[in-house]
């Protein structure tokens, strides 16, 4: 049996195991579902809903001033004078920030409520409203509490407290990527126009491989409804982007249906990293996509969500202009058209918790410890204009667990591919596990240890699809960006995270990490050998702005490669945002290689403003990240 046949057999077996496994779990699991919430909560009725809106800085913070809680500064020369200068009787920086910022209007918050006076006081709806408010990009925090009336136990009053985020962002960026690459740009974005929750952005900058100019508009509530409109247009040195998203999303676990329409047109130049050449092979892609989907909830409770859907996907790719390679044909890039009709099924037992000090520096984190799986089956026929008659398949699974008060774990599995004429094409299986262990405080500083492992296998990958690893967001800090590529990948990470300071100067939180990264990518001419295994260690600094929305830390990492190759420095400095690993659902991601967001995501992974109302969903839905 040849190696290729063995891998195809492994992919088929993996697909079978995943599909069979989720079916067995679904058949045996019996979650406890409350079919009568009023009975569970004693028919307590909401009498009043009070919305309390705080500005970017609270009145107490404005009274004290920017450095009002930092008395230690008085020990330094001119420290006390500096504090007074920036206080309310001096420059009054906090006061001016609150005056410039337009607070989110009460009507915008009211539209996000999943409960109203006269409804049953359901803690699940209160908690879901709180999660949604934290995720939509307008608030740095939100809290919803129910207060029972001591004189009348049949009624309760609900207080909803929001803390506005600073949403006018000068998009000034400067990034140092692995291998000595520097990128940056400038622009401006307002994510809460006049307090109405709408967003607009203009940006011009230099990425790793191109210069990009972008304009975007995002309206999550068109004419006050739940319809969401996102329009993005961009011109870059490689081509252009035109994309539109119009959707009626699942904005709650109990919403009965959703609708989506998403056309786009993209001209781009991309690179291949599997071939060991000094300059990457590049090619020009012209991509036209059209996606329409409708989903219906068969069961929609806070204990169980069961949905079915119909999806039509039209995905046409044309390839031209190969560089550093004789021709497109010899490169193995054939024009392809996928016009698929698909049926989907999702089952989800959500179990949300609010926790701290896992991925962020003290900011509340909403995590799902439940179990979910999704299945997708479709057919792309030549009769609809497809290149080939082929079956399209996909399956995803996620399972979370709290092993102890301070130990959390998640397991993710995903498989997708096509089959026609008895052959698998563009098929892959991904498995990833991540464990968080909160450790005893280090000199009174919160500390968390994280371990992550990921494996990717494939069969018949399209030539332009490959698994990539390297510095910065590529999972191998210390090595150049997009250092190696292939058709199989193994990565592992260990990281010790310490939060040094929280809300320092009412502006930022600081953290430090020590890390180990290791892994290998093989296939497409690169063999799996111990001598090819890459590993690095290093230290990093984390900085998170505390007046923003998601408060995702910025990374500054110094990585030292333990295994040296040609083109690898003795020490490498890189920057980025968010985590350097644990980003599930983006198997073909290569830093700055594609401006097309769908190219980075797996077929069964989506982005949404409401990332806690559907499984296998990443936060987003505003503008591309760069």
Secondary structure, DSSP 8 states (H G I E B T S, - for coil): --HHHHHHHHHHHHHHHHHHHHHHHHHH------S-HHHHTTT-EEEEEEEEEE-SS-HHHHHH-TTTT-GGGGGSTTHHHHHHHTSTTTT-HHHHHHHHS----HHHHHHT-S--TTSB--HHHHHHHHHHHHHSSSEEEEEEEEEE-SS-TTEEEEEEEEEE---EEE--EEEEETTTEEEEEEEEEESSGGGSS-EEEEEEEE-SS-EEEEEEEEESSGGGSSEEEEEEEEEESS-EEEEEEEEE---STT--EEEEEEEEEEEEEEEE-SS--SS-EEEEEEEEEEEEEEEEEEEESSS-EEEEEEEEEEEEEEEEEEESSS-HHHHT---EEEEEEEEEEEEEE--EEEE-SSSSSSS-EEEE-SEEEEEEEEEE-GGGT-SS-EEEEEEEEEEEEEEETTEEEEEEEEEEEEEETTEEEEEEEEEEEEEEEEEEEETTEEEEEEEEEEEEEEES--TT--EEEBSGGGB-TTS-TT-EEESEEEEEEEEEEEEEEEEETTTEEEEEEEEEEEEEEEBTTB---GGG-EEEEEEEEEEEETTSSS---EEEEEEEESS--TT--SSEEEEEES-SS--TT-TT--TTT-S-HHHHS-TT-EEES-TTSSSSEEE--SS---
